[in-house]
Amino acid sequence: MSDKVIKLDKHRQNSPLDHIERSLPPGEPADQVKAIMEMDDPVDYLQKLDAQVFYGLIKSAGWDQTYDLIHYATPRQIQNFVDFDCWTRDRLIADKMDKWLVALVSEASDAKLKQVCRELDPEVLSIYFKTHLHVEEMDEGRIPDHLEGNIATSPDGVYALVLPDDEDKAALLRTLIDRLYAADRVLAWTLLEAVRWELMSEMEEFAYKWRNSRLEEFGFVTREEAVEVYSYIDPQRYRERVESGANPDEHVERLQPEHLDLPAVLEDEFDDEEFYAVRALAKVDDPEVVQRVVYQVGSLTNRTMIADGIEPGEVESGREVIRRTLGYLSLGLEFLSRANIEVAAGHLAELPIKRIFQVGFSLPRKLQARLESLEHRPTLSIVEGDRYSLLDGSERALADSLSRPRPTFAWDEVTFEIFKSQDQLDSAAFRIGMIAFKQVWLFAVERQTLDTLAELVYAEDTLNQAVAVTFDTFVTTWLANFLLGGEASLRPLRPGGLKRLTKVVREAPWDKDGKAFFEPLLERVSESIPVASNRLFIRWINQALERLEHEFGSVTAIDNPAVFQEVLLVAK
């Protein structure tokens, strides 16, 4: 098989990935490994392969399938494998280095072993040794008496080595030290002296610094820099600048590779037409533009995964982050293009992908900020420790979803999604607006305070559990008192009132579409709520009527008033 770059297989008709060329052969990972080994010069091919792509092949095909390929890797590639695989945040996890070192000492020649160990960060090997070894000088050719455990001596008899109790790890260290003494004695001495004298904290600091520098070459920045991608920008203002023809920001093109190999998890999502950004990219005909956009999206997902705690070597575990990233990107693109798919395709070609993403992220952030403001004007809860006790189940689900560091969307208590469309945004905005209206009604129109509400809900004869009392509970109580012929109020209903309410509800002497029924109620709120909000009020009252009809329409006797506590305030 030729080792020429092979065009990516088509995943679906008109897939954006049809235009992308990658360096790996097509097929499943095992097929790719087989194809590489059948090339005329697999060693040359592998050593020219991008280290991230090489590492991704090892991860996806599995250790057993790719073990024989590892000893072909260059020292630089092996260093990158350690960078991708053996770190968690700013800590080198020495145990994760075992498999790479086993492959090295069991397969590499002395010359290759010396080359790799010389070109690896000295701090990385030193950290590995210091994590698993205790080293002291021999005492006139004897092992110091105070040493205990699994003790050995260095091949030259200069050092006493306390090896791990784990037999496999001890054997690996013993073999590595013996081979280093044979291949590069000076390096072996240097490593053992580092175990004796170097500070672990200083070695980790230097190793982390050099690792970050190398990862930047693959588009992975530090977490502090990666988080910047979630910075807020004003969506409306940015769209106005785009539509005015002004250059909203400098579009600095990164030097992109000739070939583009995406992680399989990202390839999968690029074939999902639920994302507006994917549908828009399918409208772009220029292969160079498509490759540039896909490259930018890949760089964007690198940043969002780092920002959200996914290590560079664990991208395949970041599907949720990738989907959320494409969702925000789609939301921003649909907003900027006003849902015109042709305009959206143009924006992908002309605007920085990062900025489109930031617009998409900033849209639900605006709703999040509005929700947070409602918590303090004056409150959304009457229960200590519960931010949203006054919200119904659907409202609470939305509020909980929006309040996350990366806001998500909830249609109701059971249907949760990533943000990815204007429909979701419109629904969330309307529902947050409705919550704001309910709050205004309770605290501004009815002039309630936390103290007066506490007197109602926590009164000795009130049967309601405070955690189940919502804005809807209050308005249904208010409406029930009105239907009973009295003044609309928040007074809890007693058994006699509940019994009369069943009769009133069965007779239903009201016209939900008629103005006469609503006029007295509207007069009550007109002083505090603008006329433009009347439709919200009528919608809410109709919902309260439906709750009353559902709960009381077929009731003939009131045996236990407490069963109605989720509908309205009830008293003994």
Buried (B, 14 or more C-beta within 10 A) or exposed (E): EEBEEBEBEEEEEEBBBBBBBBBBBEEEBEEBBBBBEEBEEBEEBBBEBBBBBBBBBBBBBEEEBBBEBBBBBBBBBBBBBBBBBBBEEBEBEBEBBBBBBBBBBEBBEEEBBBBBBBEBBBBBBBBBBBBBBBBBEBEEEEBEEEEEEEBBBBBEEEBBBBBBEBEEBBEBBBBBBBBBBEBBEEBBBBBBBBBEEBEBEEBBEBBBEBBBEBBEEBBBBBBEBBBEBBEEBEBEEBBEBBEEEEEBEEEEEEEBBEBBBBBBBBBBBBBEEBBBBBBBBBBBEEEEBBBBBBBBBBBBBBBBBBBBEBBBBBBBEBBBBBBBBBBBBBBBBBBBBEBEBEBBBBBBBEBBBBBBBBBBBBBBBBBBEBBBEBBEEEBBBBBEEBBBBBBBEBBBBBBBBBBEEBBBBBBEEEEBBBBBBBEBBEBBBEBBBBBBBBBBBBBBBBEBEEEEBEEBBEBEEBBBEBEEBBBBBBBBBBBBBBBBEEEBEBBBBBBEBBBBBBEBBEEEEBEEEEEEBBEEBBEBBBEBBEEEBBEBBBEBBEBBBEBBEEBBEEBEEBEEBEEBBBBBBBBE
